[in-house]
Amino acid sequence: MPTLRSEPVCRETQADGGKRLPEAANVRRGLNPAPAGAFFRGKENHVDIMQLLDPLSAAIVLGGTLAATLLRCGWRDARAALRALARLAGRPFDSARVRAELAAQVQEIGEDGIFRAEAHHCGDGEFDTLSEALIRHRSVEALHEGHAHYRSQRQAAADTAARVLGEAAELAPVLGLAGTLVALGGFSAAADADYARSIGTAVITTLYGLVLANFVFAPLAAAVARRARIEEGERQELIDWLAAAVERAIPRQIAERPVDETDEKAAA
């Protein structure tokens, strides 16, 4: 493949015409005279990030998405989603702390017996209630039944929150398209100078819808489901450990329990 050679700079008159060549004669033949870096350095080609910030477009897409999600899911499910997001922003379930508190409960049952032990509160609503049920009924079955009840409630709340956020992720691109149609519909009433602004609004609303769906609502739905799954696994491990520890103590203590006169008369 032949290589291109630069033409020599000629500032003198040519022999045949006596005319001076322009300064552009030193540019490579057949190539664009503009330098390659000028495209990236030119001010007219600079992308201004601030042009992507359009409060009106954001209000149309975000407000429309929230309103449509509320109308589709209802107030009750929307409140469940808000509570799940609040828990997501808070501290996760501390399995180590609850286990340490329950260890004191297990130790007391082993030393004083299930009949004389008192319920210990660890600050977690479920395990506080389960400790009271365990001491009151003196049965591991009550422990499992109470945990199954709380687990079903938590799972239903997490499923509801994930469904609401999934609906919002589905509706966000639709509202972005609606904003695009509104902006394009303004072409007929717009002056020549407003065409660029209308086109920009149309593009930005579509972009906002895609960003809200794929970078906000869908990740939040996945985060809620992931947090619920991790917490349920940790709670189940605690329940299995607590039930095994109590089962080791209850049969021995029932066998060693002194029989009073009421029990003797009942046996007779």
VEXTIBA-287155 format. One record per residue: z, x, y of N, C-alpha, C in turn; residue number from 1. Coordinates in Angstrom, 3 decimals, padded with zeros to 6 digits. Atoms other than C-alpha are relative to their C-alpha. Layout:
BEGIN
<atom <Z X Y> <Z X Y> <Z X Y> NUM>
...
This chain:
BEGIN
<atom <000.000 000.850 -001.188> <000.000 000.000 000.000> <000.000 000.884 001.235> 1>
<atom <000.075 -000.882 -001.177> <-001.038 001.592 003.309> <001.166 -000.259 000.919> 2>
<atom <-001.118 000.070 -000.934> <001.690 002.334 005.774> <-000.523 -000.141 001.408> 3>
<atom <000.357 000.192 -001.405> <001.591 001.325 009.388> <000.444 001.199 000.817> 4>
<atom <-000.330 -001.144 -000.851> <001.535 004.082 011.937> <000.090 -000.461 001.429> 5>
<atom <-000.195 000.355 -001.402> <002.730 003.846 015.479> <-001.119 000.572 000.840> 6>
<atom <000.997 -000.481 -000.935> <000.159 004.085 018.182> <000.657 000.926 001.009> 7>
<atom <-000.604 -000.909 -000.985> <000.784 006.952 020.552> <000.070 -000.672 001.360> 8>
<atom <-000.180 000.516 -001.350> <002.030 006.160 023.998> <-001.055 000.609 000.902> 9>
<atom <001.096 -000.478 -000.845> <-000.842 006.391 026.369> <000.242 -000.470 001.412> 10>
<atom <-000.232 000.336 -001.396> <000.061 006.476 030.045> <-001.140 000.474 000.894> 11>
<atom <001.132 -000.480 -000.784> <-003.161 008.131 031.166> <-001.167 -000.955 -000.139> 12>
<atom <001.206 000.837 000.066> <-006.469 006.528 031.752> <-000.798 000.369 -001.224> 13>
<atom <000.844 -000.281 001.144> <-008.736 006.167 028.784> <-001.345 000.538 000.501> 14>
<atom <001.231 -000.680 -000.421> <-011.929 008.126 028.855> <-001.126 -000.986 000.231> 15>
<atom <001.143 000.878 -000.119> <-014.216 005.160 028.423> <000.153 -001.012 001.114> 16>
<atom <-000.138 001.068 -000.973> <-012.698 002.533 030.701> <000.720 000.384 001.254> 17>
<atom <-000.768 -000.426 -001.145> <-010.426 004.364 033.065> <001.151 -000.937 000.332> 18>
<atom <-001.106 000.917 -000.236> <-007.824 001.587 032.703> <001.246 000.511 -000.682> 19>
<atom <-001.274 -000.403 000.581> <-004.133 002.182 032.047> <000.429 -001.032 -001.039> 20>
<atom <-000.504 000.907 001.037> <-002.705 000.730 028.858> <001.387 -000.492 000.383> 21>
<atom <-001.345 000.506 -000.305> <000.378 -001.479 029.178> <001.061 000.700 -000.826> 22>
<atom <-001.112 -000.639 000.713> <003.824 -000.349 028.023> <000.093 -000.499 -001.445> 23>
<atom <-000.099 000.545 001.361> <003.515 -002.612 024.967> <-000.902 000.712 -000.981> 24>
<atom <000.895 -000.704 000.918> <000.920 -000.219 023.539> <000.733 000.868 -000.985> 25>
<atom <-000.754 -000.847 000.917> <003.677 001.756 021.877> <000.642 -000.804 -001.123> 26>
<atom <-000.577 000.828 001.060> <004.570 -001.192 019.615> <-000.852 000.162 -001.239> 27>
<atom <000.750 -000.140 001.246> <003.593 -001.036 015.971> <-001.080 -001.072 -000.070> 28>
<atom <001.132 000.909 000.086> <000.232 -002.623 015.344> <000.273 -001.048 -001.080> 29>
<atom <-000.129 001.096 000.950> <000.394 -006.055 013.662> <001.411 -000.510 -000.161> 30>
<atom <-001.378 000.443 000.132> <004.182 -006.433 014.048> <000.433 -000.737 001.247> 31>
<atom <-000.544 000.722 -001.143> <006.263 -008.690 016.278> <000.560 001.002 000.982> 32>
<atom <-000.524 -000.986 -000.941> <006.972 -006.773 019.477> <001.476 -000.149 000.273> 33>
<atom <-001.437 000.161 -000.243> <010.501 -008.209 019.685> <000.782 000.755 -001.056> 34>
<atom <-000.811 -000.703 000.989> <013.143 -006.042 017.978> <000.620 -000.990 -000.972> 35>
<atom <-000.541 000.884 001.023> <014.572 -007.430 014.745> <001.396 -000.483 000.356> 36>
<atom <-001.367 000.398 -000.319> <018.148 -007.483 016.041> <000.104 -000.935 001.171> 37>
<atom <-000.090 000.862 -001.174> <017.231 -009.441 019.131> <000.221 -001.446 -000.391> 38>
<atom <-000.200 001.386 000.442> <017.173 -012.663 017.104> <001.468 -000.323 -000.184> 39>
<atom <-001.410 000.236 000.244> <020.803 -012.225 016.172> <000.837 000.249 001.245> 40>
<atom <-000.775 -000.314 -001.187> <021.896 -010.850 019.519> <-000.340 -000.892 001.178> 41>
<atom <000.428 000.810 -001.126> <020.060 -013.299 021.704> <000.981 -001.113 000.283> 42>
<atom <-000.953 001.035 -000.390> <022.272 -015.703 023.629> <-000.512 -001.375 -000.375> 43>
<atom <000.542 001.319 000.298> <019.886 -018.568 023.004> <000.152 -000.363 -001.465> 44>
<atom <-000.160 000.265 001.427> <020.438 -018.213 019.225> <001.458 000.039 -000.432> 45>
<atom <-001.422 -000.074 000.336> <024.220 -017.962 019.379> <000.530 -001.387 -000.337> 46>
<atom <-000.574 001.272 000.422> <026.061 -020.755 017.487> <001.405 -000.119 000.574> 47>
<atom <-001.295 000.241 -000.611> <028.983 -022.134 019.461> <000.806 -000.917 -000.907> 48>
<atom <-000.825 000.791 000.907> <031.720 -023.326 017.115> <000.581 -001.212 000.711> 49>
<atom <-000.581 001.115 -000.731> <033.152 -025.536 019.837> <-000.935 -001.205 000.045> 50>
<atom <000.925 001.126 000.012> <029.996 -027.647 019.666> <000.202 -000.891 -001.215> 51>
<atom <-000.270 000.799 001.183> <031.144 -028.815 016.229> <001.195 -000.921 000.178> 52>
<atom <-001.171 000.833 -000.256> <034.248 -030.407 017.737> <-000.406 -001.169 000.875> 53>
<atom <000.382 001.218 -000.705> <033.444 -033.958 018.735> <001.091 -001.035 -000.249> 54>
<atom <-001.101 000.954 000.221> <036.542 -036.174 019.215> <-000.487 -001.403 -000.319> 55>
<atom <000.514 001.346 000.255> <034.481 -039.352 019.281> <-000.489 -000.140 -001.432> 56>
<atom <000.485 000.057 001.386> <032.749 -038.570 015.993> <001.156 000.063 -000.986> 57>
<atom <-001.157 -000.096 000.891> <036.054 -037.563 014.411> <000.767 -001.316 -000.051> 58>
<atom <-000.695 001.284 -000.035> <037.655 -040.825 015.541> <-000.753 -001.056 -000.791> 59>
<atom <000.802 000.978 000.731> <034.781 -042.863 014.119> <000.158 000.203 -001.510> 60>
<atom <-000.022 -000.265 001.443> <034.842 -041.158 010.717> <001.418 -000.148 -000.562> 61>
<atom <-001.357 000.035 000.528> <038.603 -040.692 010.263> <000.607 -001.395 000.126> 62>
<atom <-000.551 001.335 -000.171> <039.636 -044.024 011.752> <-000.678 -001.019 -000.896> 63>
<atom <000.698 000.921 000.882> <036.954 -045.886 009.853> <000.373 000.190 -001.457> 64>
<atom <-000.383 -000.260 001.387> <037.886 -044.187 006.586> <001.390 -000.552 -000.305> 65>
<atom <-001.363 000.507 000.209> <041.591 -045.024 006.967> <000.024 -001.516 -000.007> 66>
<atom <000.028 001.466 -000.049> <040.847 -048.620 007.936> <-000.645 -000.582 -001.250> 67>
<atom <000.670 000.508 001.195> <038.423 -049.141 005.058> <000.856 000.198 -001.250> 68>
<atom <-000.883 -000.244 001.145> <040.869 -047.564 002.581> <001.153 -000.989 -000.015> 69>
<atom <-001.096 000.970 -000.082> <043.680 -049.808 003.819> <-000.467 -001.390 -000.413> 70>
<atom <000.518 001.312 000.374> <041.517 -052.912 003.483> <-000.310 -000.081 -001.485> 71>
<atom <000.351 000.023 001.420> <040.418 -051.932 -000.014> <001.228 000.073 -000.895> 72>
<atom <-001.154 -000.242 000.876> <043.813 -050.829 -001.411> <001.218 -000.856 000.344> 73>
<atom <-001.152 000.804 -000.385> <046.329 -052.888 000.566> <001.155 000.844 000.519> 74>
<atom <-001.133 -000.697 -000.606> <049.574 -052.040 002.361> <000.910 000.641 -001.032> 75>
<atom <-000.949 -000.505 000.996> <051.662 -051.584 -000.768> <-000.474 001.324 -000.596> 76>
<atom <000.523 -001.244 000.571> <049.433 -048.972 -002.362> <-000.126 001.090 001.063> 77>
<atom <000.084 -000.996 -001.074> <048.895 -047.285 001.012> <001.363 000.627 000.261> 78>
<atom <-001.353 -000.556 -000.176> <052.671 -046.913 001.444> <000.368 000.921 -001.162> 79>
<atom <-000.256 -000.884 001.148> <052.897 -045.454 -002.073> <-000.699 001.340 000.172> 80>
<atom <000.719 -001.251 -000.241> <050.255 -042.894 -001.124> <000.685 000.831 001.073> 81>
<atom <-000.713 -000.731 -001.054> <052.149 -041.983 002.049> <001.285 000.620 -000.537> 82>
<atom <-001.218 -000.574 000.593> <055.376 -041.504 000.078> <-000.335 001.192 -000.896> 83>
<atom <000.401 -001.126 000.850> <053.554 -039.287 -002.409> <-000.382 001.210 000.835> 84>
<atom <000.349 -001.114 -000.886> <052.146 -037.185 000.438> <001.241 000.605 000.630> 85>
<atom <-001.251 -000.531 -000.555> <055.630 -036.885 001.952> <000.721 000.864 -001.031> 86>
<atom <-000.621 -000.816 001.046> <057.017 -035.647 -001.381> <-000.791 001.271 -000.246> 87>
<atom <000.836 -001.190 000.188> <054.073 -033.280 -001.656> <000.307 001.056 001.054> 88>
<atom <-000.337 -000.943 -001.065> <055.053 -031.734 001.678> <001.413 000.540 -000.132> 89>
<atom <-001.375 -000.449 000.164> <058.702 -031.422 000.602> <000.145 001.017 -001.115> 90>
<atom <-000.293 -000.972 001.053> <060.392 -029.171 -001.914> <-000.290 -000.600 -001.363> 91>
<atom <000.261 000.526 001.348> <059.273 -029.529 -005.537> <001.289 -000.147 -000.791> 92>
<atom <-001.141 000.201 000.882> <061.590 -030.490 -008.361> <000.547 001.344 -000.458> 93>
<atom <-000.646 -001.269 000.333> <064.096 -027.669 -008.934> <000.624 -000.117 -001.382> 94>
<atom <-000.484 000.125 001.372> <064.460 -027.542 -012.694> <001.192 000.919 -000.279> 95>
<atom <-001.091 -000.947 000.261> <066.723 -024.471 -012.676> <001.321 -000.506 000.570> 96>
<atom <-001.235 000.500 -000.605> <069.265 -026.047 -010.313> <000.569 -001.172 -000.790> 97>
<atom <-000.465 001.157 000.773> <069.430 -029.309 -012.262> <000.523 000.435 -001.368> 98>
<atom <-000.461 -000.487 001.301> <069.771 -027.422 -015.532> <001.386 000.637 000.103> 99>
<atom <-001.320 -000.611 -000.191> <072.705 -025.445 -014.154> <001.078 -001.071 000.163> 100>
<atom <-000.968 001.075 -000.160> <074.439 -028.661 -013.105> <000.239 -000.726 -001.318> 101>
<atom <-000.157 000.682 001.285> <073.789 -030.290 -016.471> <000.735 000.870 -001.015> 102>
<atom <-000.730 -000.890 000.911> <075.159 -027.217 -018.245> <001.495 -000.228 000.109> 103>
<atom <-001.432 000.306 -000.171> <078.559 -028.006 -016.746> <000.353 -001.301 -000.703> 104>
<atom <-000.231 001.262 000.703> <078.256 -031.554 -018.102> <000.067 000.216 -001.509> 105>
<atom <000.022 -000.273 001.435> <077.380 -030.277 -021.573> <001.244 000.779 -000.422> 106>
<atom <-001.198 -000.768 000.319> <080.244 -027.779 -021.493> <001.241 -000.889 -000.027> 107>
<atom <-001.148 000.908 -000.021> <082.732 -030.490 -020.563> <-000.002 -000.919 -001.212> 108>
<atom <000.078 000.836 001.197> <081.473 -032.705 -023.381> <000.432 000.791 -001.228> 109>
<atom <-000.388 -000.813 001.138> <081.893 -029.816 -025.801> <001.485 000.300 -000.035> 110>
<atom <-001.422 -000.340 -000.053> <085.445 -029.044 -024.625> <000.895 -001.226 -000.082> 111>
<atom <-000.873 001.177 -000.082> <086.917 -032.484 -023.839> <-000.465 -001.149 -000.869> 112>
<atom <000.511 001.089 000.815> <084.695 -034.656 -025.996> <-000.755 -001.011 000.844> 113>
<atom <000.812 000.990 -000.680> <082.261 -037.380 -025.137> <000.829 -001.172 000.500> 114>
<atom <-000.815 001.140 -000.379> <085.076 -039.925 -024.869> <000.858 000.285 001.223> 115>
<atom <-000.814 -000.339 -001.160> <087.048 -038.048 -022.209> <-000.791 000.654 001.128> 116>
<atom <000.816 -000.671 -001.024> <084.185 -036.418 -020.301> <-000.359 -000.984 001.114> 117>
<atom <000.412 000.781 -001.155> <083.196 -037.625 -016.862> <-001.407 000.412 000.416> 118>
<atom <001.385 -000.247 -000.406> <079.710 -037.925 -015.435> <-000.041 000.969 001.173> 119>
<atom <000.213 -000.959 -001.078> <078.523 -035.061 -013.230> <-001.270 -000.380 000.757> 120>
<atom <001.161 000.298 -000.840> <076.150 -035.643 -010.318> <-000.606 001.311 000.492> 121>
<atom <000.711 -001.219 -000.381> <073.510 -033.012 -009.585> <-000.886 -000.204 001.219> 122>
<atom <000.829 000.260 -001.172> <071.802 -034.664 -006.612> <-001.359 -000.577 -000.319> 123>
<atom <001.262 000.610 000.405> <068.799 -035.905 -008.609> <000.291 -001.419 -000.486> 124>
<atom <-000.305 001.392 000.312> <068.698 -039.693 -008.839> <-000.120 -000.330 -001.471> 125>
<atom <000.187 000.323 001.418> <067.366 -039.854 -012.380> <001.106 000.584 -000.858> 126>
<atom <-000.974 -000.634 000.873> <069.733 -037.352 -013.961> <001.429 -000.432 000.339> 127>
<atom <-001.313 000.572 -000.308> <072.731 -038.762 -012.070> <000.195 -001.305 -000.759> 128>
<atom <-000.083 001.264 000.728> <071.984 -042.183 -013.570> <000.064 000.231 -001.506> 129>
<atom <-000.017 -000.282 001.435> <071.311 -040.707 -017.013> <001.345 000.565 -000.445> 130>
<atom <-001.325 -000.526 000.354> <074.618 -038.826 -016.972> <001.020 -001.126 -000.098> 131>
<atom <-000.921 001.136 000.057> <076.490 -042.024 -016.197> <-000.270 -000.858 -001.232> 132>
<atom <000.326 000.790 001.187> <074.616 -043.884 -018.945> <000.446 000.705 -001.274> 133>
<atom <-000.413 -000.758 001.176> <075.344 -041.112 -021.422> <001.499 -000.123 -000.231> 134>
<atom <-001.454 000.092 000.137> <079.095 -041.190 -020.733> <000.425 -001.434 -000.302> 135>
<atom <-000.390 001.402 000.178> <079.235 -044.998 -020.605> <-000.347 -000.505 -001.401> 136>
<atom <000.429 000.496 001.307> <077.260 -045.692 -023.804> <000.291 000.975 -001.130> 137>
<atom <-000.290 -001.025 001.009> <078.118 -042.424 -025.602> <-001.113 000.060 -001.046> 138>
<atom <001.149 000.037 000.900> <074.630 -042.432 -027.050> <-001.161 000.762 000.626> 139>
<atom <001.170 -000.718 -000.457> <071.614 -040.178 -026.793> <-001.173 -000.955 000.196> 140>
<atom <001.073 000.990 -000.157> <069.391 -043.232 -027.153> <-000.041 -000.538 001.425> 141>
<atom <-000.024 000.449 -001.394> <070.537 -044.412 -023.734> <-000.633 001.037 000.921> 142>
<atom <000.602 -001.080 -000.787> <069.465 -041.035 -022.386> <-001.528 -000.081 -000.049> 143>
<atom <001.454 000.072 000.157> <065.952 -041.380 -023.781> <-000.573 -001.275 000.619> 144>
<atom <000.488 001.256 -000.581> <065.582 -045.013 -022.734> <-000.032 000.064 001.522> 145>
<atom <-000.022 -000.131 -001.459> <066.621 -044.265 -019.153> <-001.089 000.927 000.507> 146>
<atom <001.058 -000.930 -000.423> <064.246 -041.317 -018.951> <-001.377 -000.638 -000.115> 147>
<atom <001.291 000.670 000.146> <061.337 -043.401 -020.259> <-000.229 -000.989 001.136> 148>
<atom <000.126 000.941 -001.114> <062.027 -046.003 -017.563> <-000.370 000.735 001.281> 149>
<atom <000.305 -000.771 -001.221> <062.043 -043.412 -014.757> <-001.376 000.645 -000.087> 150>
<atom <001.299 -000.651 000.154> <058.989 -041.662 -016.167> <-001.134 -000.984 000.252> 151>
<atom <001.046 001.003 -000.235> <056.935 -044.852 -016.173> <-000.116 -000.341 001.480> 152>
<atom <000.042 000.278 -001.435> <057.896 -045.535 -012.550> <-000.676 001.127 000.760> 153>
<atom <000.614 -001.137 -000.686> <056.957 -042.031 -011.419> <-001.487 000.102 -000.301> 154>
<atom <001.410 -000.092 000.371> <053.687 -042.093 -013.335> <-000.815 -001.076 000.698> 155>
<atom <000.713 001.068 -000.696> <052.718 -045.442 -011.838> <-000.171 000.328 001.478> 156>
<atom <000.097 -000.359 -001.417> <053.484 -044.191 -008.314> <-001.026 001.110 000.214> 157>
<atom <000.966 -001.094 -000.141> <051.481 -040.988 -008.842> <-001.427 -000.486 -000.218> 158>
<atom <001.342 000.538 000.249> <048.520 -042.894 -010.283> <-000.489 -000.825 001.188> 159>
<atom <000.380 000.808 -001.159> <048.552 -045.300 -007.344> <-000.396 000.881 001.175> 160>
<atom <000.295 -000.902 -001.119> <048.671 -042.490 -004.780> <-001.320 000.731 -000.215> 161>
<atom <001.254 -000.697 000.281> <045.867 -040.571 -006.489> <-001.194 -000.950 000.121> 162>
<atom <001.102 000.956 -000.108> <043.747 -043.727 -006.648> <-000.327 -000.312 001.462> 163>
<atom <000.231 000.279 -001.421> <044.220 -044.474 -002.934> <-000.714 001.174 000.667> 164>
<atom <000.644 -001.171 -000.591> <043.318 -040.920 -001.949> <-001.420 000.182 -000.543> 165>
<atom <001.345 -000.050 000.538> <040.341 -041.053 -004.292> <-000.930 -001.006 000.668> 166>
<atom <000.797 000.988 -000.736> <039.163 -044.223 -002.560> <-000.367 000.536 001.389> 167>
<atom <000.293 -000.574 -001.316> <039.453 -042.455 000.800> <-001.072 001.080 -000.096> 168>
<atom <001.031 -001.027 000.183> <037.411 -039.533 -000.533> <-001.366 -000.617 -000.258> 169>
<atom <001.272 000.672 000.245> <034.751 -041.981 -001.677> <-000.549 -000.655 001.269> 170>
<atom <000.440 000.728 -001.187> <034.647 -043.869 001.642> <-000.344 000.915 001.173> 171>
<atom <000.231 -000.883 -001.143> <034.616 -040.858 004.003> <-001.480 000.304 000.230> 172>
<atom <001.438 -000.227 -000.270> <030.913 -039.948 003.484> <-000.725 -001.264 000.443> 173>
<atom <000.638 001.256 -000.416> <030.008 -043.620 003.861> <000.224 -000.244 001.481> 174>
<atom <-000.283 000.168 -001.431> <031.740 -043.783 007.231> <-000.702 001.066 000.829> 175>
<atom <000.810 -001.001 -000.695> <030.043 -040.514 008.188> <-001.430 -000.446 000.170> 176>
<atom <001.350 000.539 -000.112> <026.714 -042.129 007.435> <-000.056 -001.143 001.000> 177>
<atom <-000.031 001.091 -000.979> <027.760 -045.182 009.457> <-000.002 000.552 001.418> 178>
<atom <000.037 -000.625 -001.319> <028.490 -042.937 012.435> <-001.365 000.569 000.330> 179>
<atom <001.362 -000.503 -000.221> <025.101 -041.336 011.974> <-000.942 -001.116 000.420> 180>
<atom <000.861 001.132 -000.339> <023.396 -044.721 012.063> <000.295 -000.528 001.397> 181>
<atom <-000.350 000.447 -001.355> <025.334 -045.695 015.186> <-000.599 000.937 001.040> 182>
<atom <000.548 -000.959 -000.955> <024.263 -042.493 016.921> <-001.524 -000.104 000.077> 183>
<atom <001.458 000.139 -000.017> <020.630 -042.895 015.873> <-000.440 -001.310 000.630> 184>
<atom <000.327 001.275 -000.613> <020.696 -046.494 016.983> <000.035 000.038 001.502> 185>
<atom <-000.057 -000.133 -001.450> <021.434 -045.319 020.513> <-001.216 000.674 000.594> 186>
<atom <001.203 -000.641 -000.529> <018.047 -043.620 020.801> <-000.781 -000.921 000.928> 187>
<atom <000.819 000.906 -000.795> <016.392 -046.704 022.189> <000.544 -000.181 001.400> 188>
<atom <-000.606 000.180 -001.315> <018.881 -046.977 025.040> <000.280 001.316 000.697> 189>
<atom <-000.334 -001.294 -000.578> <019.261 -043.252 025.648> <-001.137 000.502 000.871> 190>
<atom <001.002 -000.649 -000.839> <017.503 -041.396 028.398> <-000.506 001.249 -000.699> 191>
<atom <000.581 -001.183 000.630> <015.353 -038.391 027.652> <001.016 001.125 -000.129> 192>
<atom <-000.964 -001.101 000.007> <018.211 -036.045 028.498> <001.094 -000.203 -001.034> 193>
<atom <-001.072 000.287 000.934> <020.543 -037.792 025.991> <-000.450 000.057 -001.447> 194>
<atom <000.470 -000.056 001.379> <018.357 -037.380 022.920> <000.723 001.085 -000.794> 195>
<atom <-000.658 -001.107 000.694> <019.904 -034.025 022.028> <001.445 -000.350 -000.335> 196>
<atom <-001.394 000.385 000.259> <023.419 -035.430 022.334> <000.076 -001.037 -001.125> 197>
<atom <000.004 001.013 001.050> <022.574 -038.411 020.132> <-000.266 000.630 -001.361> 198>
<atom <000.280 -000.685 001.266> <021.084 -036.175 017.456> <001.211 000.824 -000.446> 199>
<atom <-001.190 -000.785 000.348> <024.124 -033.898 017.621> <001.112 -000.865 -000.542> 200>
<atom <-001.026 000.911 000.493> <026.499 -036.842 017.194> <-000.330 -000.500 -001.395> 201>
<atom <000.412 000.467 001.327> <024.491 -038.095 014.227> <000.274 001.049 -001.074> 202>
<atom <-000.225 -001.070 000.980> <024.695 -034.737 012.475> <001.488 000.267 -000.195> 203>
<atom <-001.425 -000.316 000.085> <028.365 -034.157 013.279> <000.751 -001.056 -000.796> 204>
<atom <-000.696 001.039 000.758> <029.489 -037.527 011.902> <-000.243 000.144 -001.504> 205>
<atom <000.276 -000.250 001.420> <027.764 -036.784 008.603> <000.807 001.180 -000.510> 206>
<atom <-000.778 -001.174 000.390> <029.424 -033.382 008.500> <001.476 -000.339 -000.127> 207>
<atom <-001.407 000.377 000.071> <032.854 -034.858 009.239> <000.289 -000.817 -001.254> 208>
<atom <-000.222 000.796 001.208> <032.467 -037.380 006.424> <000.058 000.857 -001.252> 209>
<atom <000.001 -000.884 001.169> <031.625 -034.682 003.894> <001.232 000.898 -000.030> 210>
<atom <-001.174 -000.875 -000.055> <034.443 -032.415 005.085> <001.260 -000.770 -000.380> 211>
<atom <-001.179 000.806 000.328> <037.049 -035.196 004.930> <000.054 -000.330 -001.488> 212>
<atom <000.016 000.386 001.409> <035.948 -036.218 001.445> <000.314 001.171 -000.917> 213>
<atom <-000.067 -001.114 000.953> <035.692 -032.791 -000.187> <001.059 001.042 000.326> 214>
<atom <-000.981 -001.012 -000.383> <038.237 -030.728 001.747> <001.338 -000.583 000.426> 215>
<atom <-001.267 000.620 -000.392> <040.961 -033.257 002.608> <000.468 -000.991 -001.062> 216>
<atom <-000.498 001.079 000.844> <041.219 -036.447 000.552> <-000.078 000.337 -001.483> 217>
<atom <000.113 -000.356 001.423> <039.918 -035.221 -002.816> <001.001 001.086 -000.406> 218>
<atom <-001.037 -000.968 000.367> <042.131 -032.077 -002.810> <001.412 -000.576 000.032> 219>
<atom <-001.322 000.622 -000.037> <045.148 -034.195 -001.802> <000.242 -000.853 -001.246> 220>
<atom <-000.148 000.795 001.220> <044.532 -036.576 -004.698> <000.266 000.895 -001.208> 221>
<atom <-000.221 -000.934 001.107> <044.306 -033.649 -007.109> <001.379 000.649 000.085> 222>
<atom <-001.314 -000.619 -000.171> <047.458 -032.086 -005.640> <001.116 -000.956 -000.404> 223>
<atom <-001.011 000.988 000.396> <049.453 -035.305 -006.097> <000.064 -000.116 -001.518> 224>
<atom <000.014 000.099 001.465> <048.358 -035.622 -009.728> <000.544 001.269 -000.656> 225>
<atom <-000.477 -001.258 000.571> <049.043 -031.936 -010.384> <001.508 000.138 000.150> 226>
<atom <-001.447 -000.063 -000.202> <052.545 -032.099 -008.859> <000.733 -000.942 -000.953> 227>
<atom <-000.633 000.949 000.911> <053.386 -035.192 -010.920> <-000.021 000.517 -001.437> 228>
<atom <000.106 -000.513 001.360> <052.148 -033.556 -014.129> <000.973 001.148 -000.246> 229>
<atom <-000.918 -001.134 000.153> <054.166 -030.383 -013.569> <001.445 -000.474 -000.028> 230>
<atom <-001.381 000.497 -000.056> <057.329 -032.293 -012.652> <000.380 -000.731 -001.282> 231>
<atom <-000.307 000.723 001.227> <057.096 -034.543 -015.703> <000.238 000.960 -001.162> 232>
<atom <-000.224 -000.986 001.046> <056.785 -031.516 -017.962> <001.371 000.662 000.103> 233>
<atom <-001.305 -000.624 -000.184> <059.866 -029.896 -016.456> <001.139 -000.973 -000.306> 234>
<atom <-001.043 000.993 000.287> <061.892 -033.124 -016.649> <000.096 -000.261 -001.498> 235>
<atom <-000.039 000.238 001.443> <060.917 -033.652 -020.280> <000.697 001.153 -000.723> 236>
<atom <-000.700 -001.136 000.605> <062.081 -030.157 -021.159> <001.510 -000.108 000.202> 237>
<atom <-001.432 000.171 -000.250> <065.449 -030.861 -019.519> <000.594 -001.098 -000.872> 238>
<atom <-000.499 001.098 000.828> <065.816 -034.153 -021.363> <000.139 000.446 -001.451> 239>
<atom <-000.075 -000.476 001.386> <065.050 -032.510 -024.719> <001.172 000.955 -000.184> 240>
<atom <-001.124 -000.943 000.098> <067.538 -029.719 -024.036> <001.338 -000.723 000.078> 241>
<atom <-001.257 000.731 -000.152> <070.267 -032.133 -022.875> <000.287 -000.847 -001.235> 242>
<atom <-000.212 000.837 001.178> <069.754 -034.489 -025.826> <000.417 000.835 -001.200> 243>
<atom <-000.371 -000.856 001.127> <069.909 -031.638 -028.331> <001.426 000.506 000.130> 244>
<atom <-001.362 -000.493 -000.200> <073.115 -030.272 -026.782> <001.031 -001.093 -000.237> 245>
<atom <-000.955 001.098 000.178> <074.806 -033.666 -026.766> <000.061 -000.418 -001.464> 246>
<atom <000.011 000.392 001.413> <073.729 -034.495 -030.321> <000.813 000.956 -000.864> 247>
<atom <-000.799 -000.954 000.772> <075.393 -031.324 -031.560> <001.488 -000.262 000.157> 248>
<atom <-001.422 000.213 -000.245> <078.703 -032.418 -030.044> <000.472 -001.377 -000.433> 249>
<atom <-000.454 001.369 000.247> <078.799 -036.179 -030.613> <000.394 -000.245 -001.458> 250>
<atom <-000.419 000.310 001.378> <078.845 -036.343 -034.470> <001.332 000.631 -000.365> 251>
<atom <-001.256 -000.680 000.336> <081.668 -033.798 -034.760> <001.171 -000.691 000.670> 252>
<atom <-001.098 000.601 -000.731> <083.753 -035.520 -032.099> <000.308 -001.406 -000.507> 253>
<atom <-000.252 001.325 000.563> <083.287 -038.984 -033.595> <000.743 000.110 -001.321> 254>
<atom <-000.688 -000.191 001.279> <084.377 -037.657 -036.986> <001.454 000.407 000.204> 255>
<atom <-001.359 -000.453 -000.258> <087.460 -036.043 -035.445> <000.802 -000.976 000.831> 256>
<atom <-000.712 000.955 -000.845> <088.379 -039.094 -033.319> <001.097 -000.681 -000.813> 257>
<atom <-001.081 000.664 000.730> <091.792 -040.469 -034.362> <-000.216 -001.504 -000.056> 258>
<atom <000.169 001.435 000.204> <091.737 -043.983 -035.759> <001.269 -000.702 000.453> 259>
<atom <-001.176 000.704 -000.500> <094.059 -046.331 -033.845> <000.244 -001.240 -000.841> 260>
<atom <-000.382 001.168 000.781> <095.712 -049.478 -035.116> <-001.070 -001.082 000.043> 261>
<atom <001.046 001.024 -000.122> <092.929 -051.709 -033.812> <-001.128 000.283 -000.979> 262>
<atom <001.055 -000.348 000.930> <090.378 -049.788 -035.824> <000.435 -000.229 -001.440> 263>
<atom <-000.484 000.210 001.356> <092.602 -049.967 -038.945> <-000.023 -001.471 -000.374> 264>
<atom <000.010 001.433 000.279> <092.989 -053.749 -038.620> <-001.432 -000.502 -000.172> 265>
<atom <001.394 000.424 000.106> <089.239 -054.118 -038.073> <-000.570 000.418 -001.359> 266>
<atom <000.490 -000.451 001.306> <088.583 -052.052 -041.196> <000.571 -000.836 -001.124> 267>
<atom <-000.627 000.809 001.029> <091.044 -054.134 -043.186> <-000.634 -001.411 -000.034> 268>
